[in-house]
């Protein structure tokens, strides 16, 4: 295969897997009991305050491989309000970004009592971020390029907003979020970079089964990038088993893009879409949780035979004494 085309398609897959490196990339970590990472309306939606720490690393044997760390907290304030904060550090080769999201959410309960779940939520996150591009290794000694400074370029801190809504009704849920609703002109790469960084996310799922045996949770997550019209969908299945100490759970997620990239294959041209599988294993022990996530990219063209590893640690605080009468793990 032509080497240039191979590099192109790998960059295409990286771009699709993170859908633009602005804010927190959209991976599968939301399935590790952390929908708040995607949807600000989930801040304080559960009956416990939640602290989650994630660390993700891709391609361990590759230098400057993508890596992401997040630390988040969200909880209820009073009867109808929720707050949250997310700190993140994202590095992808020579590009990196650091930032924080501050969230406020408002929750409306339509239940006739305190044990039936029927909750409509609205949320907004303020995003403060800074991007950095390390150009120190771009040029060899004596080379010259007018658009390369050969230094570490830092974009001025910028501000944006995410807004969203969630509806949790007994065993069913749906979330919708618009990220980066403000057009933000960044010039870290080129003055011609688009100011439209808007992204749309839609999640929905349903939990069924016997709580004394196994609960099943099929779900979908769709995302659309406004400027490029890139689209992808996650198809997920999650299972829970309750024990006296807490619960064990596992999930399998399949992500595919609607669009493909063409590359030379022998004497012809082939097309390949982003496709990867993500198994997740987790345990909740009393108020603590641990999860391990592994994502594997499939297809004829791969950057490496390795996958993407992630560990999530968490603790639940200030839990309500009585849980809702529903199969709703993200809330209970």
CORMOSUL-V334802 format. One record per helix or strand of 2 or more residues. SS is the DSSP state (2 for helix, 1 for strand). FROM is the first residue (numbers start at 1). TO is the last residue. Records with the same first field share a line. If there is no record, write none. Layout:
SS->FROM-TO / FROM-TO
//
This chain:
2->3-18 / 29-31 / 35-37 / 40-42
1->49-58 / 67-77 / 81-92 / 95-109 / 118-134 / 152-154 / 158-169 / 172-179 / 199-209 / 215-225 / 231-242 / 246-265 / 268-285 / 288-297 / 308-317
//
